Amino acid sequence: MARPARAAFVTLLATALCAGLVSSARAVPGSAQTTRQAPPVLAPATTEGAAPTAAGVGKALAAILKDPSLGAHRGIYVYDASRGKPVFSVGASTPYTPASTLKLLTTVGALAALGPEHTFATKVVSTGKGSIVLVGGGDPLLTVTPSANDGFPARASLQVLAASTAKVLKAQGVASVTLGYDASLFTGPAANANWEPNYVPEGIAAPTSALWVNEGRLSPGMPKRSTAPAQSAATSFQKLLAQYGIKVAASARAATAPSGAKPIALVKSPTVGQLAEYVNLHSDNDGAEVLLRHVGVATGNGGSYAGGVKGLRTTLTKLGLDVSKARIYDGSGLARGNKVPLDVLAGAVRVAVSKDHPELRHLLTGLPVAGFNGSLRERFSASGTASGTGVVRAKTGTLTGVHSLAGYARTRSGTLLVFAVASDSVPVPKTLDARANLDRATAALANCGC
């Protein structure tokens, strides 16, 4: 069946899957091309059905996990969330390079440390007559101008901020100002020393900044990044002020806003809950790195990479995840040195499913739906994967030789299974085969009556 023809069916399944897991009905977030009106929420299952057994799950997965395309280091961890206990694992005794499934840890940490309704303000403060400072608050999705093509969630923009700033200045009789910019919320190196050297030049990731527009891109939607994203944002703001009748006397320069200075204008980012959904749906590296820095700030460890990682480890430990065997170097999963046990990757989903943590539900609602949207839109098309389409929700992880999925699915008997499946030893010629086998493994869980 062609993908467009099954869209309504898939949406219905996805909504049914979330019933009973989220605190309110909501559409699955997606791009402008995939966003649609959600159908009525189905009633939660009244029974969880027969309990899956290790033998039953193992039988369903045996042939798939033996496929040589997965390489030597492959494994899966399955947790019965309906009954609160592990049900099956193989190859899970050693940690894996998680690639982008690490974003599950970053986003669940941000939701826990900051709260799902928290926002980040980009503001303008006055530092004396005729002098203003543009202060970055770490909004990862800040744009220069609003655009109907931005999709979910709605972004804050410098254009709106400039219009508000000009209105206030004109009311004060000010027509000319000097402009500074302050990106000091985040500290330390802007690019991660553990990344491959080509990541920033090729636009795979940007130098992380508390003040940027279009995620540091020189042009919206294009890969090339600014080497000075805060200055580039300030230059854009200066041009916008001029359009609204405020002259800026000279080029914007780095400055430090006075502590406690009241803003004359500000714009707010989407909520942390919405940002977490966006990051996981689109596997957004830049957004994940910004959220990691915010975790560092929120936990009192500072806005550097080191502070973010320290704050993340502390937050995950408080959530009950054992990170003692995990090595974490960034928030996006780009660093190949990251090593995380499968039960910890699945654990991020496990705690979000828990009734004890309603503040973490955005982790669930933001996961891509198999064969429908986000990084799973073009997946689950190989033979043996149809039973997972629209039922499996998972975060993908991909680096050369590394492929992983972590998420959840309901079985045919109604049991909610949380899983993490990965290989970090995939032979490059077998990349597509390995991905298909991970899809088959999670589809087998969804189809499991075991």
C-alpha positions as CSV (number, residue, x, y, z in Angstrom):
1,M,0.0,0.0,0.0
2,A,1.4,3.4,-0.9
3,R,2.4,5.6,2.0
4,P,-0.1,8.5,1.4
5,A,-3.0,6.1,1.2
6,R,-2.3,4.6,4.6
7,A,-1.7,8.0,6.4
8,A,-5.1,8.1,8.1
9,F,-4.8,4.5,9.2
10,V,-1.3,5.1,10.6
11,T,-2.4,8.3,12.5
12,L,-5.3,6.3,14.1
13,L,-2.9,3.6,15.2
14,A,-0.4,6.1,16.6
15,T,-3.1,7.8,18.6
16,A,-4.4,4.5,19.9
17,L,-0.9,3.6,21.0
18,C,-0.6,6.8,23.0
19,A,-4.0,6.3,24.7
20,G,-3.4,5.9,28.4
21,L,0.2,7.0,28.2
22,V,-0.2,10.8,27.8
23,S,-2.1,13.1,30.0
24,S,-4.0,14.8,27.2
25,A,-4.9,14.1,23.6
26,R,-2.6,15.8,21.0
27,A,-1.7,15.4,17.4
28,V,1.6,13.6,16.7
29,P,4.0,16.5,16.0
30,G,5.5,16.6,12.5
31,S,6.6,18.6,9.6
32,A,4.3,20.8,7.6
33,Q,3.9,17.9,5.2
34,T,2.8,15.4,7.8
35,T,0.9,17.5,10.4
36,R,-2.8,16.7,10.4
37,Q,-5.9,16.8,12.7
38,A,-5.8,14.0,15.2
39,P,-8.7,11.6,15.3
40,P,-10.6,11.0,18.6
41,V,-8.5,9.3,21.2
42,L,-9.4,5.6,21.6
43,A,-10.1,4.3,25.1
44,P,-7.1,2.7,26.8
45,A,-6.9,-1.1,26.8
46,T,-8.8,-2.5,29.7
47,T,-6.5,-5.5,30.0
48,E,-2.9,-6.0,29.3
49,G,-3.4,-9.5,28.0
50,A,-1.1,-12.5,28.5
51,A,2.4,-11.7,29.9
52,P,5.2,-12.1,27.4
53,T,7.9,-14.6,28.3
54,A,11.6,-14.5,27.7
55,A,11.3,-17.8,25.7
56,G,8.5,-16.4,23.6
57,V,10.2,-13.1,22.8
58,G,13.5,-14.9,22.2
59,K,11.8,-17.2,19.7
60,A,10.2,-14.2,17.9
61,L,13.6,-12.5,17.6
62,A,16.0,-15.4,17.1
63,A,16.3,-15.5,13.4
64,I,16.5,-11.7,13.1
65,L,19.2,-11.3,15.6
66,K,21.4,-14.0,14.0
67,D,21.5,-12.1,10.7
68,P,25.1,-11.4,9.8
69,S,24.3,-7.9,8.6
70,L,24.2,-6.8,12.2
71,G,27.8,-7.6,12.7
72,A,29.5,-9.1,15.8
73,H,28.3,-6.6,18.5
74,R,24.5,-6.6,18.4
75,G,22.0,-6.8,21.1
76,I,18.5,-6.0,22.3
77,Y,16.9,-5.2,25.7
78,V,13.1,-5.5,26.2
79,Y,11.1,-4.3,29.2
80,D,7.5,-5.1,30.0
81,A,6.2,-1.7,31.0
82,S,2.7,-3.1,31.6
83,R,4.1,-5.1,34.5
84,G,7.2,-3.2,35.4
85,K,9.9,-5.8,34.8
86,P,12.6,-6.8,32.2
87,V,11.4,-9.6,30.0
88,F,14.3,-10.3,27.6
89,S,17.8,-9.3,26.6
90,V,20.7,-10.6,24.5
91,G,24.0,-9.0,23.9
92,A,23.2,-6.3,26.5
93,S,26.1,-6.9,28.9
94,T,28.4,-4.3,27.2
95,P,27.6,-0.7,26.3
96,Y,27.0,0.4,22.7
97,T,27.8,3.5,20.7
98,P,24.3,5.0,20.8
99,A,24.5,7.5,17.9
100,S,21.3,9.6,18.0
101,T,19.4,7.4,20.4
102,L,21.5,9.3,23.0
103,K,19.0,12.2,22.4
104,L,16.6,10.2,24.5
105,L,18.8,10.7,27.5
106,T,19.3,14.4,26.7
107,T,15.7,15.2,26.2
108,V,14.4,13.2,29.2
109,G,17.1,15.0,31.2
110,A,15.9,18.4,30.0
111,L,12.3,17.6,30.7
112,A,13.2,16.4,34.3
113,A,15.7,19.3,35.1
114,L,13.7,22.2,33.5
115,G,10.1,21.0,33.4
116,P,8.1,20.6,30.2
117,E,6.6,24.2,30.3
118,H,9.8,26.0,30.7
119,T,10.8,28.5,27.9
120,F,13.9,30.4,27.0
121,A,13.8,34.2,26.4
122,T,15.8,36.1,23.9
123,K,15.7,39.7,25.1
124,V,16.9,43.3,24.7
125,V,18.0,45.2,27.7
126,S,19.0,48.9,28.0
127,T,22.4,49.6,29.4
128,G,22.1,53.4,29.4
129,K,20.8,56.2,27.2
130,G,21.1,55.1,23.6
131,S,22.7,51.7,24.4
132,I,21.1,48.3,24.1
133,V,22.2,44.7,24.4
134,L,20.7,41.6,22.6
135,V,20.9,38.8,25.1
136,G,20.7,35.2,24.1
137,G,18.7,32.9,26.2
138,G,19.6,29.6,24.5
139,D,16.6,29.3,22.2
140,P,17.6,26.6,19.8
141,L,14.9,27.4,17.2
142,L,15.1,31.2,17.1
143,T,14.7,32.5,13.5
144,V,15.3,35.8,11.8
145,T,11.8,36.1,10.4
146,P,8.6,34.0,11.0
147,S,7.8,31.5,8.3
148,A,4.8,29.4,7.5
149,N,7.2,26.6,6.5
150,D,8.7,26.3,10.0
151,G,6.1,23.7,11.0
152,F,5.8,22.5,14.6
153,P,6.5,24.2,16.9
154,A,6.0,27.9,16.3
155,R,9.3,29.7,16.5
156,A,10.3,33.0,18.1
157,S,11.9,35.5,15.7
158,L,14.2,38.4,15.7
159,Q,11.8,40.3,13.5
160,V,9.1,40.3,16.2
161,L,11.8,41.2,18.8
162,A,13.1,44.1,16.7
163,A,9.5,45.4,16.1
164,S,8.8,45.4,19.8
165,T,12.2,47.0,20.6
166,A,11.7,49.8,18.1
167,K,8.3,50.6,19.4
168,V,9.7,51.0,23.0
169,L,12.6,53.1,21.8
170,K,10.5,55.4,19.7
171,A,8.2,55.9,22.7
172,Q,11.2,57.0,24.7
173,G,12.3,59.4,21.9
174,V,15.3,57.3,20.9
175,A,16.0,56.9,17.2
176,S,19.7,55.9,17.3
177,V,21.4,53.3,19.5
178,T,24.6,51.3,19.9
179,L,24.1,47.6,20.0
180,G,25.9,44.9,21.9
181,Y,25.2,41.1,22.0
182,D,25.6,38.8,25.0
183,A,25.9,35.0,24.5
184,S,27.5,34.3,27.9
185,L,24.8,31.9,29.1
186,F,26.8,29.1,27.5
187,T,30.5,28.7,28.2
188,G,33.5,26.7,27.2
189,P,34.2,25.3,23.7
190,A,31.5,25.9,21.1
191,A,32.3,22.7,19.2
192,N,32.8,19.3,20.8
193,A,36.4,18.0,20.8
194,N,35.1,14.5,20.6
195,W,33.4,15.0,17.2
196,E,34.9,14.2,13.8
197,P,36.8,17.2,12.5
198,N,34.5,17.5,9.5
199,Y,31.2,17.8,11.4
200,V,31.1,21.6,11.8
201,P,32.6,22.5,8.4
202,E,30.2,20.3,6.6
203,G,27.2,21.5,8.6
204,I,26.4,18.3,10.4
205,A,26.5,20.4,13.6
206,A,27.0,24.0,14.5
207,P,29.2,25.7,17.1
208,T,26.8,25.7,20.0
209,S,25.7,29.2,21.1
210,A,23.2,30.7,23.5
211,L,22.5,33.3,20.7
212,W,22.0,32.2,17.2
213,V,19.4,32.2,14.4
214,N,18.4,29.3,12.2
215,E,20.6,27.0,14.3
216,G,23.7,29.0,13.2
217,R,23.0,28.6,9.5
218,L,24.1,31.3,7.1
219,S,20.8,30.7,5.1
220,P,17.7,28.9,6.4
221,G,17.7,25.2,5.4
222,M,21.2,25.3,4.1
223,P,24.0,23.3,5.8
224,K,26.8,25.9,5.9
225,R,27.1,27.4,9.4
226,S,28.4,30.7,10.7
227,T,31.7,30.5,12.6
228,A,30.4,33.3,14.9
229,P,26.7,32.6,15.3
230,A,26.1,35.2,18.0
231,Q,27.6,37.9,16.0
232,S,25.7,36.8,12.9
233,A,22.4,37.0,14.9
234,A,23.3,40.5,16.1
235,T,24.0,41.6,12.6
236,S,20.6,40.3,11.5
237,F,19.0,42.1,14.4
238,Q,20.7,45.4,13.5
239,K,19.3,45.2,10.0
240,L,15.8,44.6,11.3
241,L,16.1,47.6,13.7
242,A,16.9,49.7,10.7
243,Q,13.8,48.5,8.9
244,Y,11.8,49.7,11.9
245,G,13.4,53.1,11.9
246,I,16.1,52.6,14.6
247,K,19.6,53.5,13.5
248,V,22.5,51.5,15.0
249,A,25.5,53.7,15.2
250,A,28.1,51.0,14.5
251,S,28.5,47.3,14.1
252,A,27.3,45.2,17.0
253,R,30.0,44.1,19.5
254,A,30.2,41.5,22.2
255,A,29.0,42.9,25.5
256,T,27.8,41.7,28.9
257,A,24.4,42.7,30.0
258,P,24.1,44.0,33.6
259,S,23.0,41.4,36.0
260,G,19.3,41.8,36.7
261,A,18.7,44.3,33.9
262,K,15.0,44.4,33.0
263,P,14.2,43.7,29.3
264,I,12.6,46.4,27.2
265,A,11.4,43.6,24.8
266,L,11.6,39.8,24.6
267,V,10.5,36.8,22.7
268,K,10.0,33.3,24.2
269,S,11.0,29.9,22.7
270,P,8.7,27.0,22.4
271,T,8.4,25.0,25.7
272,V,11.0,22.4,26.7
273,G,8.3,19.8,26.0
274,Q,7.8,21.0,22.5
275,L,11.6,21.3,21.9
276,A,12.1,17.7,23.2
277,E,9.5,16.5,20.7
278,Y,11.1,18.4,17.9
279,V,14.6,17.2,18.7
280,N,13.6,13.5,18.8
281,L,11.2,13.6,15.8
282,H,13.8,15.2,13.5
283,S,16.9,13.9,15.3
284,D,18.1,17.5,15.6
285,N,21.7,17.6,16.6
286,D,21.9,21.3,17.3
287,G,18.8,21.4,19.4
288,A,20.1,18.4,21.5
289,E,23.4,20.2,22.2
290,V,21.5,23.3,23.3
291,L,19.3,21.3,25.6
292,L,22.4,19.6,27.1
293,R,23.9,23.1,28.0
294,H,20.6,24.0,29.6
295,V,20.6,20.9,31.8
296,G,24.1,22.0,33.0
297,V,22.8,25.5,33.8
298,A,19.6,24.2,35.5
299,T,21.6,21.8,37.7
300,G,24.1,24.5,38.8
301,N,26.9,22.9,36.8
302,G,27.2,25.7,34.2
303,G,26.5,26.0,30.5
304,S,29.6,24.2,29.1
305,Y,29.8,20.7,27.6
306,A,31.3,19.4,30.8
307,G,28.7,21.1,32.9
308,G,25.9,19.7,30.7
309,V,27.1,16.2,30.9
310,K,27.6,16.4,34.6
311,G,24.1,17.7,35.1
312,L,22.7,15.1,32.8
313,R,24.3,12.2,34.6
314,T,23.0,13.6,37.9
315,T,19.5,14.0,36.6
316,L,19.4,10.6,35.0
317,T,20.6,9.0,38.3
318,K,17.8,10.8,40.2
319,L,15.3,9.3,37.7
320,G,16.6,5.9,38.7
321,L,18.8,5.1,35.6
322,D,22.2,3.5,36.4
323,V,24.7,5.5,34.3
324,S,27.8,4.2,36.0
325,K,28.8,2.2,32.9
326,A,27.9,4.9,30.5
327,R,30.3,7.3,28.8
328,I,28.7,10.5,27.6
329,Y,30.5,13.3,25.8
330,D,27.7,15.3,24.1
331,G,24.0,15.7,23.8
332,S,23.4,14.6,20.2
333,G,25.2,11.3,20.0
334,L,27.6,12.5,17.3
335,A,30.6,11.6,19.4
336,R,31.7,8.0,18.6
337,G,33.2,7.8,22.1
338,N,29.7,7.7,23.7
339,K,29.0,4.3,25.2
340,V,25.6,3.5,26.8
341,P,24.1,0.2,28.0
342,L,20.9,-0.8,26.2
343,D,18.9,-0.9,29.5
344,V,19.8,2.8,30.0
345,L,18.6,3.8,26.5
346,A,15.4,1.9,27.1
347,G,15.3,3.3,30.6
348,A,14.7,6.8,29.3
349,V,11.5,5.6,27.7
350,R,10.7,3.4,30.7
351,V,10.6,6.3,33.1
352,A,8.6,8.5,30.7
353,V,6.0,5.7,30.5
354,S,5.9,5.5,34.3
355,K,2.8,6.9,36.1
356,D,5.3,8.6,38.5
357,H,6.6,11.0,35.8
358,P,3.9,12.7,33.9
359,E,6.3,15.6,33.3
360,L,8.3,13.3,30.9
361,R,5.4,12.4,28.6
362,H,6.7,14.6,25.8
363,L,9.4,12.1,25.3
364,L,6.7,9.6,24.2
365,T,4.6,12.0,22.0
366,G,7.7,13.2,20.1
367,L,9.0,9.8,19.1
368,P,8.8,9.1,15.3
369,V,6.0,6.7,14.2
370,A,7.2,3.8,12.1
371,G,6.6,4.4,8.4
372,F,4.9,7.7,9.0
373,N,7.0,10.7,10.1
374,G,10.3,12.0,11.3
375,S,13.3,9.8,11.0
376,L,11.1,6.7,10.6
377,R,9.1,8.1,7.7
378,E,11.0,6.1,5.1
379,R,11.5,3.0,7.3
380,F,9.5,-0.2,7.8
381,S,9.0,-0.8,4.1
382,A,11.1,-4.0,3.9
383,S,9.6,-7.5,4.1
384,G,8.7,-8.6,7.6
385,T,8.2,-5.0,9.0
386,A,4.5,-4.3,8.1
387,S,3.3,-5.3,11.6
388,G,5.4,-2.4,13.0
389,T,4.0,0.3,10.7
390,G,2.1,2.9,12.8
391,V,2.6,0.8,15.9
392,V,6.3,1.1,16.8
393,R,7.4,4.5,18.0
394,A,11.2,4.9,18.3
395,K,14.2,7.1,18.2
396,T,16.7,6.2,15.5
397,G,20.5,6.2,15.8
398,T,22.8,6.3,12.8
399,L,26.5,6.7,12.3
400,T,28.8,4.8,9.9
401,G,28.7,1.2,11.1
402,V,26.2,2.1,13.9
403,H,22.5,1.6,13.9
404,S,20.0,1.6,16.7
405,L,16.4,2.0,17.7
406,A,14.9,2.7,21.1
407,G,11.2,3.2,21.9
408,Y,8.0,1.3,22.6
409,A,5.2,-0.6,21.0
410,R,2.0,-2.4,22.1
411,T,1.9,-6.1,21.4
412,R,-1.1,-7.9,19.9
413,S,-2.1,-9.0,23.4
414,G,-2.1,-5.4,24.7
415,T,1.3,-5.4,26.6
416,L,3.4,-2.3,26.4
417,L,7.0,-3.2,25.6
418,V,9.9,-0.7,25.8
419,F,13.0,-1.7,23.9
420,A,16.4,-0.7,22.8
421,V,18.1,-2.6,19.9
422,A,21.5,-1.8,18.4
423,S,24.6,-2.8,16.6
424,D,27.8,-0.7,16.4
425,S,29.7,-3.2,14.2
426,V,27.6,-3.1,11.0
427,P,29.7,-3.8,7.9
428,V,29.2,-0.7,5.7
429,P,28.0,-2.7,2.6
430,K,25.3,-4.1,4.9
431,T,23.9,-0.8,6.1
432,L,20.4,-1.1,4.6
433,D,20.1,-4.8,5.5
434,A,21.0,-4.0,9.1
435,R,18.4,-1.2,9.3
436,A,15.8,-3.5,7.9
437,N,16.6,-6.1,10.5
438,L,16.3,-3.6,13.4
439,D,12.9,-2.7,11.9
440,R,12.0,-6.4,11.7
441,A,13.0,-6.9,15.3
442,T,10.7,-4.1,16.6
443,A,7.9,-5.2,14.3
444,A,8.2,-8.7,15.7
445,L,7.7,-7.2,19.2
446,A,4.6,-5.4,18.1
447,N,3.3,-8.6,16.5
448,C,4.2,-10.7,19.5
449,G,1.6,-12.7,21.2
450,C,4.3,-14.2,23.3
